[in-house]
Each structure stands twice: as structure tokens, then as C-alpha cells.
Amino acid sequence: MLKIGETVIELVKGDITDLEVDVIVNAANSSLKMGGGVAGAILRKGGRIIQEECDKIGYCPVGEAVITSAGRLKAKYIIHAVGPRMGEGDEDDKLRRATLNSLKLAEKYSVESIAFPAISTGVFGYPKDKCAKIMLSTTIEYLLRENKKLKKVIFCLYDDETYNIFRETLDKFFGEGLLKKMD
């Protein structure tokens, strides 16, 4: 856990749908069809209303994000962030934009807490180590420069491997003197 300004960044291993936060981020596809992975878990627990709202929106370009209600989940909203598929080109920038646009959308809706999965690391095949570096650095930079409302940013990672990669990446940021740990 670390603190940047008034915002806490925390890594958690578990199921993002169980978290008590204002908004959870769904690792979405451009058609906003909720099938497997994070999206499937959100749909199963949150209910069909989420897919119905996505269907009304219809489309979201890679690197962008849209928002819906969270159905029966504890969260108020779901931000559907479309990350890149490995091999489509310009993947790093697309992941950076998906993360940044999610943070901006959360602030637009005046939420105080947001939880991210490791976007694009499932069926989209994006390397977990690169994901950790890009998502964490983008979030930290945003919190240092633009954040006005967010009090907590959680990275909820489903398995030990992904959790450990994000933990090691955050530790490297400390080791390089980019961040200072909370007391």
C-alpha cells in the first residue's frame, strides 16, 4: 500500500466483484459483449442489466472507456475499459489510454474509490509484467498531476502470479526512488 497525495494505492488478490468500492473496471472488448474472464464474473454476479446497458452503448474503441450501473454488485458503477489485443499494434499506448480514460471517467462521476483488474492479460494475451508497469505508472502519474476526488485505487489481481508481478513492479518503483512507502 502506498499513498500519493490524499489517495491510497492498494494491491489485492481476489475477485474484483466482491470489493466494496464505488466503481470496478471491466476489461472489456470493443463490442461491449460480456463473455468470460472479468466480464463474465461481473455479468454473473451483477445481472443482465449490465449487458443491456452495454448493448445500448453499443461500441467502445480500444483505449477508451464507458460507464454503466453495476446491477446487483456492491459497486455503484462499472467502467468498461477496452484494452488492446496483443499483436494489433500500439498496444502499450492503448493500455495507457484505457487506464487513464478509466481514471478520468471515475472522477467525472465523482467517485472516491476504483478497482482495476490487470486489463488485457487474459484472452487478449498482453504480458502481465508490461501491464503492471503501464497501469501502475499511468495511475501514479495521474494521481500526482490530475486527481482531485479519488481517495483509493485498488488493483485487484485474481491469481498469485499476477499479484506477485504487480507487487514486484511497485517495489521496483520504490527501489528507483520514484515513490515513498507509507508509514
Secondary structure, 3 states (H helix, E strand, C coil): CEEECCEEEEEEECCHHHCCCCEEEEEECCCCCCCCHHHHHHHHHHCHHHHHHHHHHCCCCCCCEEEEECCCCCCCEEEEEECCCCCCCCHHHHHHHHHHHHHHHHHHCCCCEEEECCCCCCCCCCCHHHHHHHHHHHHHHHHHHCCCCCCEEEEEECCHHHHHHHHHHHHHHHHCCCCCCCC
